[in-house]
């Protein structure tokens, strides 16, 4: 984040856990194009708290301000009126696939694992909340992910800015093994203290 006033602030919660605090106004982070092109499998892990009624993006990988772009993917947090979700759009597809997770509450800490497998028609997206499988979405996705900028707590246009806490964020360019999922979820929860 090149603009000093738009950088999240490192803080510590009442349990001694460190997090980046995003103000919901103009705080967000962006990395230049990440080499996701050609990937059909991906795993993400994160620990967050969303305190926003409208902004709900954890991570956003797209060429525009929308998920409706072939090759895009991302993670959404719950808001006051909606559940969170994982989304992916194959490079040759006509729409995105979305797995909506339940049991998460706006304002409460949680950890999430999302497994993306664009090569299969069943369990295309699998989400795990606080170490337990929560939701799946079944639909074969045509194509792959593409290389776009990665934005954290906002969309690629710097809007839909979320207010909340980011305790951890990990992106793995393949499906994690069962043991890796167990170990990484424990590590992320150690940073987040969600369960």
Kinemage of the C-alpha trace (Angstrom):
@kinemage 1
@onewidth
@group {chain A} dominant
@subgroup {mainchain}
@vectorlist {calphas} color= white
{ca unk a 1} P 0.000 0.000 0.000
{ca unk a 2} L 1.780 3.108 -1.268
{ca unk a 3} L -0.546 5.562 0.533
{ca unk a 4} L 0.488 5.804 4.190
{ca unk a 5} L -2.997 6.745 5.433
{ca unk a 6} L -4.469 3.658 3.722
{ca unk a 7} L -2.209 1.131 5.394
{ca unk a 8} L -3.738 -1.162 8.027
{ca unk a 9} L -2.278 -0.850 11.513
{ca unk a 10} L -0.655 -3.715 13.410
{ca unk a 11} L -2.465 -4.123 16.744
{ca unk a 12} L -2.847 -6.663 19.536
{ca unk a 13} L -6.156 -7.967 20.871
{ca unk a 14} L -7.097 -8.731 24.484
{ca unk a 15} L -5.736 -12.267 24.143
{ca unk a 16} L -2.336 -11.092 22.974
{ca unk a 17} L -2.972 -12.022 19.309
{ca unk a 18} L -1.538 -9.688 16.673
{ca unk a 19} L -3.618 -8.587 13.700
{ca unk a 20} L -3.784 -5.952 10.978
{ca unk a 21} L -6.646 -3.513 11.647
{ca unk a 22} L -8.445 -2.262 8.521
{ca unk a 23} L -10.557 0.882 9.061
{ca unk a 24} L -13.334 0.184 6.526
{ca unk a 25} L -12.768 3.547 4.844
{ca unk a 26} L -9.640 3.384 2.737
{ca unk a 27} L -7.371 0.697 4.231
{ca unk a 28} L -6.426 -2.123 1.873
{ca unk a 29} L -3.371 -3.914 0.506
{ca unk a 30} L -2.450 -4.953 -3.022
{ca unk a 31} L 0.246 -7.087 -4.606
{ca unk a 32} L 1.065 -6.899 -8.315
{ca unk a 33} L 0.061 -9.743 -10.632
{ca unk a 34} L 0.506 -13.057 -8.834
{ca unk a 35} L 1.410 -16.019 -11.114
{ca unk a 36} L -1.814 -17.992 -10.666
{ca unk a 37} L -2.144 -18.510 -14.452
{ca unk a 38} L -2.641 -22.154 -15.329
{ca unk a 39} L -3.536 -23.258 -11.800
{ca unk a 40} L -6.595 -25.468 -11.432
{ca unk a 41} L -6.082 -26.287 -7.746
{ca unk a 42} L -5.565 -23.935 -4.835
{ca unk a 43} L -5.895 -23.838 -1.042
{ca unk a 44} L -6.365 -20.727 1.071
{ca unk a 45} L -6.285 -20.349 4.854
{ca unk a 46} L -7.193 -17.231 6.808
{ca unk a 47} L -8.211 -15.977 10.239
{ca unk a 48} L -10.341 -12.823 10.357
{ca unk a 49} L -12.952 -10.692 12.072
{ca unk a 50} L -15.279 -8.577 9.925
{ca unk a 51} L -16.793 -5.480 11.565
{ca unk a 52} L -18.341 -4.055 8.410
{ca unk a 53} L -21.977 -4.068 7.350
{ca unk a 54} L -21.064 -3.740 3.673
{ca unk a 55} L -17.391 -4.517 2.930
{ca unk a 56} L -16.733 -8.235 3.057
{ca unk a 57} L -13.665 -9.119 1.004
{ca unk a 58} L -10.754 -11.006 2.551
{ca unk a 59} L -8.874 -11.535 -0.676
{ca unk a 60} L -9.795 -10.570 -4.205
{ca unk a 61} L -7.951 -11.701 -7.348
{ca unk a 62} L -9.397 -10.181 -10.515
{ca unk a 63} L -8.648 -7.759 -13.331
{ca unk a 64} L -11.584 -5.501 -12.410
{ca unk a 65} L -13.785 -4.624 -9.445
{ca unk a 66} L -15.891 -7.757 -9.953
{ca unk a 67} L -15.619 -11.523 -9.524
{ca unk a 68} L -17.418 -11.869 -12.883
{ca unk a 69} L -14.115 -12.116 -14.752
{ca unk a 70} L -12.786 -15.390 -16.203
{ca unk a 71} L -9.774 -16.505 -14.178
{ca unk a 72} L -10.772 -14.634 -10.990
{ca unk a 73} L -11.189 -16.026 -7.473
{ca unk a 74} L -11.555 -14.782 -3.927
{ca unk a 75} L -12.815 -15.053 -0.375
{ca unk a 76} L -15.683 -13.159 1.245
{ca unk a 77} L -16.438 -12.686 4.966
{ca unk a 78} L -19.929 -12.592 6.470
{ca unk a 79} L -21.610 -9.194 6.792
{ca unk a 80} L -24.614 -8.250 8.887
{ca unk a 81} L -26.950 -9.498 6.162
{ca unk a 82} L -25.107 -12.308 4.398
{ca unk a 83} L -22.896 -15.333 4.854
{ca unk a 84} L -19.329 -15.536 3.626
{ca unk a 85} L -18.283 -17.400 0.490
{ca unk a 86} L -15.503 -18.719 -1.716
{ca unk a 87} L -15.721 -17.904 -5.434
{ca unk a 88} L -13.867 -19.040 -8.561
{ca unk a 89} L -14.291 -18.393 -12.272
{ca unk a 90} L -12.547 -20.668 -14.775
{ca unk a 91} L -10.719 -18.888 -17.595
{ca unk a 92} L -12.989 -20.452 -20.243
{ca unk a 93} L -16.245 -20.496 -18.284
{ca unk a 94} L -19.337 -18.299 -18.580
{ca unk a 95} L -19.959 -17.703 -14.862
{ca unk a 96} L -18.397 -18.222 -11.444
{ca unk a 97} L -19.010 -20.963 -8.915
{ca unk a 98} L -19.666 -20.019 -5.289
{ca unk a 99} L -19.605 -22.004 -2.043
{ca unk a 100} L -21.417 -20.134 0.735
{ca unk a 101} L -20.359 -20.950 4.286
{ca unk a 102} L -22.628 -20.687 7.311
{ca unk a 103} L -22.113 -20.488 11.059
{ca unk a 104} L -19.838 -17.458 10.890
{ca unk a 105} L -21.003 -14.207 12.444
{ca unk a 106} L -20.088 -10.675 11.481
{ca unk a 107} L -17.975 -9.314 14.347
{ca unk a 108} L -16.707 -12.705 15.557
{ca unk a 109} L -13.322 -14.280 14.864
{ca unk a 110} L -13.189 -17.409 12.729
{ca unk a 111} L -10.686 -19.407 10.708
{ca unk a 112} L -11.406 -20.634 7.218
{ca unk a 113} L -9.860 -23.085 4.810
{ca unk a 114} L -10.984 -23.131 1.165
{ca unk a 115} L -10.018 -25.869 -1.266
{ca unk a 116} L -10.451 -25.060 -4.953
{ca unk a 117} L -10.368 -27.877 -7.525
{ca unk a 118} L -11.452 -26.651 -10.936
{ca unk a 119} L -10.849 -30.092 -12.477
{ca unk a 120} L -13.729 -31.934 -10.797
{ca unk a 121} L -17.506 -31.632 -11.053
{ca unk a 122} L -18.019 -32.752 -7.446
{ca unk a 123} L -16.503 -30.920 -4.492
{ca unk a 124} L -15.245 -28.187 -6.815
{ca unk a 125} L -15.121 -25.821 -3.833
{ca unk a 126} L -14.885 -27.047 -0.238
{ca unk a 127} L -14.861 -24.714 2.756
{ca unk a 128} L -13.911 -25.507 6.320
{ca unk a 129} L -14.776 -23.195 9.222
{ca unk a 130} L -12.909 -23.496 12.533
{ca unk a 131} L -11.491 -26.871 11.549
{ca unk a 132} L -14.761 -28.480 10.386
{ca unk a 133} L -16.040 -28.958 6.838
{ca unk a 134} L -18.850 -26.474 6.329
{ca unk a 135} L -19.911 -26.181 2.683
{ca unk a 136} L -19.263 -27.647 -0.746
{ca unk a 137} L -20.191 -26.595 -4.248
{ca unk a 138} L -20.288 -29.034 -7.126
{ca unk a 139} L -19.776 -27.844 -10.695
{ca unk a 140} L -17.059 -28.504 -13.218
{ca unk a 141} L -15.229 -25.311 -14.111
{ca unk a 142} L -13.825 -24.795 -17.592
{ca unk a 143} L -10.264 -23.528 -17.727
{ca unk a 144} L -7.866 -22.294 -15.081
{ca unk a 145} L -7.180 -19.353 -12.830
{ca unk a 146} L -5.308 -16.380 -14.309
{ca unk a 147} L -2.621 -13.985 -13.097
{ca unk a 148} L -4.214 -10.850 -11.654
{ca unk a 149} L -3.367 -8.437 -8.816
{ca unk a 150} L -4.235 -9.708 -5.334
{ca unk a 151} L -6.115 -7.232 -3.152
{ca unk a 152} L -6.768 -7.696 0.573
{ca unk a 153} L -9.877 -6.266 2.317
{ca unk a 154} L -11.115 -4.491 -0.843
{ca unk a 155} L -11.741 -5.194 -4.516
{ca unk a 156} L -9.348 -4.448 -7.358
{ca unk a 157} L -10.881 -0.977 -7.771
{ca unk a 158} L -10.155 -0.112 -4.112
{ca unk a 159} L -13.849 -0.107 -3.207
{ca unk a 160} L -16.046 -2.456 -1.132
{ca unk a 161} L -13.524 -1.815 1.628
{ca unk a 162} L -14.013 -4.004 4.707
{ca unk a 163} L -13.514 -2.986 8.331
{ca unk a 164} L -12.028 -5.672 10.498
{ca unk a 165} L -9.035 -7.698 11.564
{ca unk a 166} L -6.738 -9.904 9.536
{ca unk a 167} L -4.855 -12.337 11.761
{ca unk a 168} L -3.371 -14.509 9.029
{ca unk a 169} L -3.608 -15.274 5.304
{ca unk a 170} L -1.958 -18.163 3.440
{ca unk a 171} L -2.348 -19.103 -0.234
{ca unk a 172} L -1.022 -22.459 -1.470
{ca unk a 173} L -0.873 -23.097 -5.226
{ca unk a 174} L -2.175 -26.671 -4.954
{ca unk a 175} L -4.574 -28.725 -2.858
{ca unk a 176} L -3.219 -29.167 0.649
{ca unk a 177} L -2.910 -32.693 1.987
{ca unk a 178} L -5.065 -33.824 4.899
{ca unk a 179} L -2.119 -33.472 7.279
{ca unk a 180} L -1.237 -30.028 5.907
{ca unk a 181} L -4.835 -28.908 6.435
{ca unk a 182} L -4.832 -30.138 10.030
{ca unk a 183} L -1.459 -28.574 10.828
{ca unk a 184} L -2.145 -25.251 9.077
{ca unk a 185} L -5.586 -24.849 10.597
{ca unk a 186} L -4.044 -25.346 14.039
{ca unk a 187} L -1.384 -22.733 13.245
{ca unk a 188} L -3.925 -20.221 11.894
{ca unk a 189} L -6.140 -20.735 14.928
{ca unk a 190} L -3.136 -20.200 17.158
{ca unk a 191} L -2.798 -16.770 15.551
{ca unk a 192} L -6.552 -16.069 15.615
{ca unk a 193} L -7.902 -17.730 18.769
{ca unk a 194} L -11.265 -18.484 17.137
{ca unk a 195} L -11.891 -21.939 18.660
